[in-house]
Amino acid sequence: MNILFQKVQRLVKWVLPFYLLTLLPLSASATEPQKFSPEKFQADMEAFITKEASLTADEAAKFFPVYREMQHKQRAVWNQMKDLGRNKPADEAACRKAIEKRDQLELEQRRIIQTYHNKFFKVLPASKVYDVIIAESRFHRFAMRNFGRGNRPPQNQQKK
């Protein structure tokens, strides 16, 4: 009986750590947060905006193609700004030129937004455009705060 107990004890001493070392990494990888999906982010944002701004299916069908067009143009300008910020210029003159270029790009971003807000007015009433702008802002704040946590955007909280 004593010999059997020693064999079991030895087995537990060698086999248990082996199983723990092989199974723990597998369980840890199963709980990893999902990777960012631009398509899912876009779909979640559009669903959130639709709900928060109380867009009808017809309004959403007319609005979101124009909205995506705006985002595409904004993204192009944002990428240029990002490229400017990658490497600090070596001298004062180059730094000044980079800052001036960034200022121009920021103004271009504002012009794009203003242009598309005017296009939105042709598709939606001003009150709904206002609600869309607020909903988009809320969605992005929530997304930044909760990125990687797998949380969903806030649902139907009272509007101020």
N, C-alpha and C positions, 0 to 999 in steps of 0.2 A: 504494500500500500504506500509506503514511504517512497519507494522508487518511482511509482507511478506519479505521485505528487511532485517529485523533483523533475520528472520529464515534462509534466504539464507546465510547471513553473518556468523551466528552461524554454519551452515552446512559446509561452506568453512573453518571456523576456526578449526573444529574438524575432518572433513573428509579428507581434503587436506593433513595435516601432516601424517595421517594414510596411505594414498596412497603413499606418498613420501617415508615413512619409509619402506613400503613393496616392492615397485617397484624399488627403487634405488639399493638395493643390487642385485636384479635380473639382472639389466642392467650392473652393475659392473662385475658380474661373467661372463657375456656374452663376455666381452672384455678381459678376462684373457688370457695371452699368453698360447699357447699350451705347453703341457709337452713334454719333450725330448723323442724322439723315436729313439732308436739305428738303427732300420731298415731303417727309413727314412733318418737318417744321413748317413748311409752307401750308400744308393741308390743315395742320392744327391752328395756324394763325388765321387762315381764311375762315375756318369754322368758328373760331372765337370772335372774329370781327363780324361775321354774319349774325351771330347770336346777339352780341353786345349792341350792334347798331340796328338790330331788328330789320335786317334786309330780307326782302322777299326773295324767292328763288329767281324771279325775273330780274330784280334789281342786282342780285349777286352775279347773275350770268352776264349782265351788261357791265358791271363795275370791275370785276376782278381781272378781265383781260387788260383793261386800261391801267389798273393798279400794278399788274405784273410788268407791264411795259415801263412804268415809272421806276419800279425796283431795278429792272435791267439797266436802265440809264444811270441810276444812282450807283449801282454796283460798279459800273465802268469808271465813274469818277472816283469812287472810294478806292478802287484798286490802284489808280494813279497816285492818290494820296498815300496809300500804304507803301507803294514803291519809293516815294520820296523819303519816307521815314526810315527806310531800311539802313542806310549808311549816312552818317553825319558827314557833310562836306568838310574838306580839309582846311579851307581858308574862310575869312570873313565875307568876302565877296560871294563866294559860292553858297554860304549859309544864308546870306541876304536873299539871293536869287531863289533858293529852295523855299524860304519863308514866303516870299512874294508869290511863288507858284502855288504853294499850299493855300494862301489866301484866295487866289483866283479860283482854285478848285472848290473851296468852301462856298464861295459866292455862286459858282456853277451849280453846286448841290442845291442851294436855296432857290435858284432860278428854276431848276427842274421841279422841285416841290411846288413852287408857286404855279408854274405852268400846268402841272397835273391836277392841282386843286381846282383850277379853272375848268379843266376837262371833266373832273368829277361832277362839277355843278351841272354839266349837260346831261349827266346820267342819273344823278341822285339829287334830292332836295338838300339845301344847305344844312339843315338840321341833321340829316343822316351823314353828310360828309363830316360834320363836326364829330358825331358819334364814332365814325370810322377812325378819325385821327386820334381820338382819346383811346379807343379800344386798341389800336395798333401800339400806342405808347404803353398802355398797361400790359399788353401781351409781351412786349420786348423786355420791360422791367421784370416781369415775372420769369421770363425765360432766362435772363441773365442771373437772377437770384437763385434759380433752381436748376441750372444746367447740370446734367449728370445725375440728378437725384431721381429721375424718372417721374417727377411730379407733373401733374396736368395743370393747365392754366386755371385761374380762378373762375368759378362758374357763377354767373348771374348775381354778382354782388350789387348792392344798391349804387346807383349812379349819383354823383353829387351835382 
